Amino acid sequence: MIWNKAKECMSRDELTSLQSARLVKLVDYVYHNVEFYRKKMQAIGILPSDIKSIEDITKLPFTTKDDLRDNYPFGLFAVPQSEIVRVHASSGTTGKATVVGYTKRDIDIWSECVARCLTMAGVGRNDVLQIAYGYGLFTGGLGAHYGAERIGATVVPMSTGNSKKLTTMMLDFGATAIACTPSYLLHITELLEQEGLIDQVKLKYAICGAEPWTEKMHKDIEERLHVNAHDIYGLSEIMGPGVACDCAFHKGLHVCEDHFYPEILDSNTFKAKKEGETGELVFTTLTKEGLPLIRYRTKDLTSIDYSTCDCGRTSARISRFKGRVDDMLIIRGVNVFPSQVEAALVDVKEVSPHYMMIVDRVNNLDSLEIQVELNPKFYTDEIRVLEALNKKITHVLSQALGLNPKVKLVEPQTLVRSEGKAVHVIDKRKLY
């Protein structure tokens, strides 16, 4: 099918009018169908009739991940179980799993949003899309799958778990696009380089998400794999992948604003940030039936741009993420984000972008060790060379972070590769 871009090119006035109508309907819907929201609104003296336009969204209460956990598993669902056609859930690695449910209409809207994103990236009905996100309870695999089928692309539901088989099928099936995490795509790139197969790959597009990645990592993927790499964003609580994606101009991720209303707020005062200022991203789901959420705090730090993009789309664009409120490490009074480490290391040719941050507390003092994997091209066991390189990387990281970490160089392929969302931090302080 040829995708119709009309919905993504509405005037700001048309979009605001649509958002207002949908918010009014949403608030009435959750008030009468979700006890949690009814009690929250009653507690602050708000009735559905008080919400008349999108500007009134500031009157409404916030929702957090803890609210989903406290109402585990189905306490926030707005429809009977008989209308839920699919359930997904988070891994629960930081607490009780968060469960999300979808009606048939939710699945249709989700598919449409992912289809928009894939189209932004250049994928069409003549492409073969290899999906290397995990299937199952994780939203990535099935989310990308349904969107790809919506535009008529050929789907290879590879999932994760067997990288060698993935590269074999990539070549045998002539995959022209791949959807996976950026860290896993770098791993795949390494395998192809080691086997001398890069020039045989037919990939044109890479749609990467589920974890933050820097612009430098983006360029590294494009140059090594010879693809156009695109950033797709989503979170299971809101819908899954397809909430936003960048177009060919890479000037921010276009939000599907007719379905998800974005706010950028100060995480402490909850006041709105100005356009272009960094703050916490908050979403309201304007059309979801199964698990509608009002002012959900994503904990993702970004900024927003409402100007019309060079591609012609008028939807708001969020910038590449600066980090997460809850991923921020405070080490000896200094705020540190893993993305800062990645951005610094990409400039050092002697190392790969694979790293691990280990935070500990010794004698009541915080310590930070950063394990950095050597680039195979520059690997050596000469002590003097390694000492000089260690000193160089320590200086680079100290400048980037504002503190002096202990750097440990490790051999190529030493650090664990993730086929899902990459883990870059081990905070041992949490064990005390």
C-alpha positions as CSV (number, residue, x, y, z in Angstrom):
1,M,0.0,0.0,0.0
2,I,1.1,3.6,-0.5
3,W,0.9,5.3,2.9
4,N,-1.3,8.4,3.2
5,K,0.7,11.2,5.0
6,A,-2.4,13.4,5.5
7,K,-2.8,12.5,9.2
8,E,0.8,13.6,9.8
9,C,0.4,16.9,8.1
10,M,-2.6,18.5,9.8
11,S,-2.3,22.2,10.7
12,R,-1.5,22.8,14.4
13,D,-5.0,24.2,14.9
14,E,-6.6,21.1,13.4
15,L,-4.5,18.9,15.5
16,T,-5.2,20.9,18.7
17,S,-8.9,20.6,18.0
18,L,-8.7,16.9,17.5
19,Q,-6.6,16.4,20.7
20,S,-9.1,18.5,22.7
21,A,-12.1,16.4,21.5
22,R,-10.3,13.2,22.3
23,L,-9.1,14.3,25.7
24,V,-12.6,15.3,26.7
25,K,-13.8,11.8,25.6
26,L,-10.9,10.1,27.3
27,V,-11.5,11.8,30.7
28,D,-15.2,10.9,30.7
29,Y,-14.2,7.3,29.7
30,V,-11.7,6.7,32.4
31,Y,-13.8,8.4,35.1
32,H,-16.6,5.9,34.5
33,N,-14.5,2.8,33.7
34,V,-11.4,3.0,35.9
35,E,-11.9,3.2,39.6
36,F,-8.2,4.3,40.1
37,Y,-8.8,7.5,38.0
38,R,-12.2,8.2,39.4
39,K,-10.8,8.2,43.0
40,K,-7.8,10.3,41.9
41,M,-10.0,12.9,40.2
42,Q,-12.4,13.0,43.1
43,A,-9.5,13.5,45.5
44,I,-8.5,16.7,43.8
45,G,-12.1,17.8,43.1
46,I,-12.1,17.3,39.3
47,L,-15.1,16.1,37.3
48,P,-15.1,15.2,33.6
49,S,-17.1,18.3,32.9
50,D,-14.2,20.4,34.1
51,I,-12.1,19.2,31.1
52,K,-13.1,21.2,28.0
53,S,-10.0,21.3,25.9
54,I,-6.4,20.0,25.7
55,E,-5.3,23.1,27.7
56,D,-7.1,21.7,30.7
57,I,-4.8,18.7,30.8
58,T,-2.8,20.4,33.6
59,K,-5.8,19.9,35.9
60,L,-5.4,16.1,35.7
61,P,-3.3,13.9,38.0
62,F,-0.2,12.1,36.9
63,T,0.2,8.3,36.5
64,T,3.4,6.4,37.3
65,K,4.9,3.0,36.8
66,D,4.3,2.3,40.5
67,D,0.6,2.9,39.9
68,L,0.6,0.1,37.4
69,R,2.5,-2.2,39.8
70,D,0.2,-1.3,42.7
71,N,-2.8,-2.3,40.5
72,Y,-1.2,-5.5,39.2
73,P,-2.2,-7.2,37.0
74,F,-5.5,-5.7,35.5
75,G,-6.6,-3.0,38.0
76,L,-6.2,-0.2,35.5
77,F,-7.9,-1.9,32.6
78,A,-11.0,0.1,31.3
79,V,-12.8,-2.8,29.6
80,P,-13.9,-6.3,30.6
81,Q,-11.5,-9.2,30.1
82,S,-13.6,-10.4,27.3
83,E,-12.6,-7.3,25.2
84,I,-8.9,-7.7,25.8
85,V,-7.4,-9.5,22.8
86,R,-3.7,-9.3,23.9
87,V,-1.6,-8.8,27.0
88,H,2.0,-7.7,27.2
89,A,4.2,-7.1,30.2
90,S,7.5,-5.7,31.2
91,S,10.3,-7.9,32.5
92,G,9.8,-6.8,36.1
93,T,13.5,-6.5,36.6
94,T,13.1,-3.4,38.8
95,G,10.0,-4.6,40.6
96,K,6.7,-6.3,39.9
97,A,5.9,-6.5,36.2
98,T,3.7,-3.8,34.6
99,V,0.9,-5.4,32.6
100,V,-0.7,-3.8,29.5
101,G,-3.8,-4.9,27.7
102,Y,-5.1,-4.2,24.2
103,T,-8.5,-4.3,22.6
104,K,-8.8,-5.1,18.9
105,R,-9.1,-1.4,18.1
106,D,-5.9,-0.7,20.2
107,I,-4.0,-3.3,18.0
108,D,-5.3,-1.6,14.8
109,I,-4.2,1.8,16.0
110,W,-0.8,0.4,17.2
111,S,-0.3,-1.2,13.7
112,E,-1.1,2.2,12.1
113,C,1.4,4.1,14.2
114,V,4.2,1.6,13.6
115,A,3.3,1.7,9.8
116,R,3.8,5.5,9.9
117,C,7.2,5.1,11.6
118,L,8.4,2.5,9.1
119,T,7.2,4.6,6.2
120,M,9.2,7.6,7.7
121,A,12.2,5.4,7.6
122,G,11.7,4.5,4.0
123,V,10.4,1.0,4.3
124,G,7.7,0.0,1.8
125,R,5.8,-3.0,0.5
126,N,8.8,-4.2,-1.7
127,D,11.1,-4.5,1.4
128,V,12.0,-7.6,3.4
129,L,12.1,-6.6,7.1
130,Q,13.9,-8.8,9.5
131,I,12.6,-8.3,13.0
132,A,15.2,-9.0,15.7
133,Y,13.3,-7.6,18.6
134,G,12.1,-10.1,21.1
135,Y,8.7,-11.6,20.6
136,G,6.4,-12.7,23.4
137,L,5.5,-10.4,26.4
138,F,8.0,-7.7,25.2
139,T,6.1,-5.4,22.9
140,G,9.0,-4.9,20.4
141,G,8.6,-7.9,18.2
142,L,4.9,-8.1,17.6
143,G,4.6,-4.3,17.5
144,A,7.1,-4.0,14.6
145,H,5.6,-7.1,13.0
146,Y,2.0,-5.8,12.7
147,G,3.1,-2.4,11.5
148,A,5.3,-4.0,8.8
149,E,2.4,-6.2,7.6
150,R,0.2,-3.1,7.6
151,I,2.3,-1.5,4.8
152,G,2.7,-4.8,3.0
153,A,6.4,-5.5,3.6
154,T,7.6,-9.1,3.8
155,V,8.3,-9.9,7.5
156,V,11.0,-12.3,8.7
157,P,10.0,-12.8,12.4
158,M,13.6,-13.7,13.5
159,S,13.3,-12.5,17.1
160,T,16.5,-12.9,19.1
161,G,18.6,-15.8,20.4
162,N,20.6,-17.0,17.5
163,S,22.8,-14.3,16.0
164,K,24.6,-16.7,13.5
165,K,21.3,-17.9,12.1
166,L,20.1,-14.3,11.9
167,T,23.0,-13.3,9.7
168,T,22.6,-16.4,7.6
169,M,18.9,-15.6,6.9
170,M,19.7,-12.0,6.4
171,L,21.8,-12.9,3.5
172,D,19.7,-15.9,2.2
173,F,16.4,-14.0,2.3
174,G,17.8,-10.7,1.0
175,A,16.7,-8.6,3.9
176,T,16.6,-4.9,3.0
177,A,15.6,-3.7,6.5
178,I,16.1,-4.7,10.1
179,A,14.4,-3.8,13.3
180,C,16.3,-4.3,16.6
181,T,18.1,-2.6,19.4
182,P,21.1,-0.5,18.3
183,S,23.5,-2.3,20.6
184,Y,22.4,-5.7,19.1
185,L,22.8,-4.3,15.6
186,L,26.4,-3.3,16.4
187,H,26.9,-6.9,17.5
188,I,25.4,-8.2,14.2
189,T,27.7,-5.8,12.4
190,E,30.7,-7.2,14.2
191,L,29.8,-10.7,13.2
192,L,29.4,-9.7,9.6
193,E,32.7,-7.9,9.6
194,Q,34.5,-10.9,11.2
195,E,33.1,-13.2,8.5
196,G,33.8,-10.7,5.7
197,L,30.2,-10.6,4.7
198,I,29.4,-6.9,5.0
199,D,29.5,-6.3,1.2
200,Q,27.0,-9.1,0.6
201,V,24.3,-7.5,2.9
202,K,21.4,-5.9,1.1
203,L,20.2,-3.9,4.0
204,K,19.1,-0.3,3.3
205,Y,17.3,0.6,6.5
206,A,17.7,0.0,10.2
207,I,14.9,0.8,12.6
208,C,16.4,0.8,16.1
209,G,14.8,1.4,19.5
210,A,14.2,0.0,23.0
211,E,17.3,1.7,24.4
212,P,19.0,5.2,24.2
213,W,21.8,5.7,21.7
214,T,23.9,8.6,20.7
215,E,24.2,10.4,17.4
216,K,27.8,9.1,17.2
217,M,26.6,5.5,17.6
218,H,24.0,6.2,14.9
219,K,26.7,7.3,12.5
220,D,28.8,4.3,13.4
221,I,26.0,1.9,12.4
222,E,25.3,3.8,9.2
223,E,28.9,3.9,8.1
224,R,29.8,0.3,9.0
225,L,26.6,-1.4,7.8
226,H,25.9,1.0,4.9
227,V,22.3,1.7,5.9
228,N,20.0,4.5,6.8
229,A,19.5,4.2,10.5
230,H,16.3,5.5,12.2
231,D,15.3,5.9,15.8
232,I,11.9,4.5,16.8
233,Y,10.5,5.2,20.3
234,G,7.8,3.6,22.4
235,L,7.1,2.1,25.8
236,S,4.8,-0.7,26.6
237,E,2.7,1.4,29.1
238,I,1.8,3.8,26.3
239,M,1.5,1.4,23.4
240,G,4.9,-0.1,22.4
241,P,7.2,0.9,19.5
242,G,5.5,3.4,17.2
243,V,4.9,6.3,19.5
244,A,7.5,8.3,17.6
245,C,10.2,7.9,15.0
246,D,12.6,10.1,13.0
247,C,12.3,10.7,9.3
248,A,14.9,11.0,6.6
249,F,16.0,14.4,7.9
250,H,16.8,13.1,11.4
251,K,15.8,16.3,13.1
252,G,13.9,14.7,16.0
253,L,11.4,12.0,16.4
254,H,7.9,12.7,15.1
255,V,5.2,11.9,17.7
256,C,1.9,10.3,16.6
257,E,0.2,13.3,18.3
258,D,-3.3,12.4,17.3
259,H,-3.0,9.3,19.5
260,F,-0.4,10.3,22.2
261,Y,-0.3,13.8,23.7
262,P,3.2,14.8,24.8
263,E,4.2,17.2,27.6
264,I,7.7,18.2,28.6
265,L,7.8,19.0,32.3
266,D,10.2,19.9,35.0
267,S,10.6,16.7,37.1
268,N,10.6,18.6,40.4
269,T,8.0,21.4,39.9
270,F,5.9,19.7,37.1
271,K,5.7,23.0,35.3
272,A,5.8,23.0,31.6
273,K,9.2,23.5,29.9
274,K,9.5,25.9,27.0
275,E,9.9,24.6,23.5
276,G,13.5,23.4,23.1
277,E,14.2,23.1,26.8
278,T,15.0,19.6,28.3
279,G,12.5,18.1,30.7
280,E,10.7,14.9,31.5
281,L,8.5,13.5,28.8
282,V,4.9,12.8,29.9
283,F,2.3,11.1,27.7
284,T,-1.5,10.9,27.7
285,T,-3.0,8.2,25.5
286,L,-5.9,9.9,23.6
287,T,-7.4,6.8,21.9
288,K,-6.5,3.7,23.9
289,E,-9.4,1.5,25.1
290,G,-7.8,-1.3,27.1
291,L,-5.3,0.6,29.2
292,P,-5.8,4.3,28.8
293,L,-3.3,6.4,30.7
294,I,-3.5,10.1,31.8
295,R,-0.3,12.1,32.1
296,Y,2.0,9.0,32.4
297,R,5.5,10.0,33.6
298,T,7.9,8.2,31.2
299,K,11.1,9.3,33.1
300,D,12.7,10.0,29.7
301,L,14.5,13.3,29.4
302,T,14.1,15.2,26.1
303,S,12.9,18.5,24.5
304,I,10.2,19.2,21.9
305,D,10.0,21.1,18.7
306,Y,6.6,22.1,17.2
307,S,7.9,23.6,13.9
308,T,7.1,22.0,10.6
309,C,9.8,19.5,9.6
310,D,11.6,19.6,6.3
311,C,9.8,16.4,5.4
312,G,6.5,18.3,5.5
313,R,5.1,16.6,8.6
314,T,3.6,19.0,11.2
315,S,3.7,16.6,14.2
316,A,5.7,17.7,17.2
317,R,9.3,16.2,17.3
318,I,11.1,15.1,20.4
319,S,14.9,15.3,20.5
320,R,17.3,12.4,21.0
321,F,17.0,11.4,24.6
322,K,19.4,12.9,27.1
323,G,18.9,10.1,29.5
324,R,16.3,9.0,32.0
325,V,15.4,10.5,35.4
326,D,15.7,7.1,37.0
327,D,18.9,6.1,35.1
328,M,20.7,9.0,36.4
329,L,23.5,8.0,38.8
330,I,24.6,10.3,41.5
331,I,28.3,9.6,42.2
332,R,30.1,11.7,44.8
333,G,27.5,14.4,44.1
334,V,27.9,14.3,40.4
335,N,25.0,13.4,38.1
336,V,26.1,10.8,35.6
337,F,24.2,9.2,32.6
338,P,25.4,6.1,30.8
339,S,24.8,8.0,27.5
340,Q,27.7,10.3,28.5
341,V,30.1,7.4,28.6
342,E,28.9,6.1,25.3
343,A,29.3,9.5,23.6
344,A,32.8,9.9,25.0
345,L,34.0,6.4,23.9
346,V,32.8,6.7,20.4
347,D,35.5,9.3,19.7
348,V,38.2,6.8,20.9
349,K,39.2,4.6,17.9
350,E,41.1,2.1,20.0
351,V,38.0,0.9,21.8
352,S,34.6,-0.4,20.9
353,P,31.3,1.2,22.0
354,H,30.8,-1.7,24.5
355,Y,31.2,-0.8,28.1
356,M,30.0,-1.6,31.7
357,M,29.8,0.9,34.6
358,I,30.2,-0.7,38.0
359,V,29.3,1.6,40.9
360,D,30.2,0.6,44.4
361,R,30.6,2.1,47.9
362,V,33.7,1.5,49.9
363,N,34.3,3.0,53.3
364,N,31.2,5.2,52.7
365,L,32.7,6.6,49.5
366,D,31.2,6.0,46.1
367,S,33.5,4.5,43.4
368,L,33.0,4.1,39.7
369,E,34.8,1.5,37.5
370,I,34.2,1.6,33.8
371,Q,35.1,-1.5,31.9
372,V,35.9,-0.7,28.3
373,E,36.3,-3.2,25.5
374,L,39.3,-2.9,23.2
375,N,38.8,-2.6,19.4
376,P,40.1,-5.8,17.8
377,K,42.0,-3.7,15.3
378,F,44.0,-2.1,18.1
379,Y,44.3,-5.0,20.5
380,T,47.7,-5.6,22.1
381,D,49.2,-7.1,25.2
382,E,52.0,-4.7,25.4
383,I,51.8,-3.3,28.9
384,R,53.2,0.2,28.1
385,V,50.8,0.6,25.2
386,L,47.8,-0.4,27.4
387,E,48.9,1.9,30.2
388,A,49.1,4.8,27.9
389,L,45.7,4.0,26.4
390,N,44.2,3.6,29.9
391,K,45.5,7.0,30.8
392,K,44.0,8.5,27.6
393,I,40.6,7.0,28.1
394,T,40.6,7.9,31.8
395,H,41.2,11.5,30.8
396,V,38.5,11.4,28.1
397,L,35.9,10.0,30.5
398,S,36.9,12.4,33.3
399,Q,36.3,15.3,31.0
400,A,33.0,14.0,30.0
401,L,31.7,13.0,33.4
402,G,33.2,15.6,35.7
403,L,34.7,12.9,38.0
404,N,37.6,10.5,37.8
405,P,36.5,6.9,37.2
406,K,38.7,3.8,37.4
407,V,39.1,2.5,33.8
408,K,39.6,-1.2,33.2
409,L,40.5,-2.3,29.6
410,V,39.2,-5.7,28.6
411,E,39.8,-7.9,25.6
412,P,37.6,-7.8,22.5
413,Q,34.3,-9.8,22.8
414,T,34.7,-9.9,26.6
415,L,31.6,-7.9,27.7
416,V,28.3,-9.7,27.4
417,R,26.3,-8.8,24.3
418,S,22.6,-8.2,24.8
419,E,20.0,-9.3,22.2
420,G,17.4,-7.2,24.0
421,K,17.9,-3.9,25.8
422,A,21.5,-3.4,26.7
423,V,22.6,-3.3,30.3
424,H,25.4,-0.9,31.0
425,V,25.2,-0.3,34.7
426,I,25.7,-2.5,37.8
427,D,25.0,-0.5,40.9
428,K,26.3,-2.5,43.8
429,R,25.2,0.2,46.2
430,K,21.6,-1.0,45.9
431,L,22.7,-4.3,47.5
432,Y,23.4,-2.7,50.9
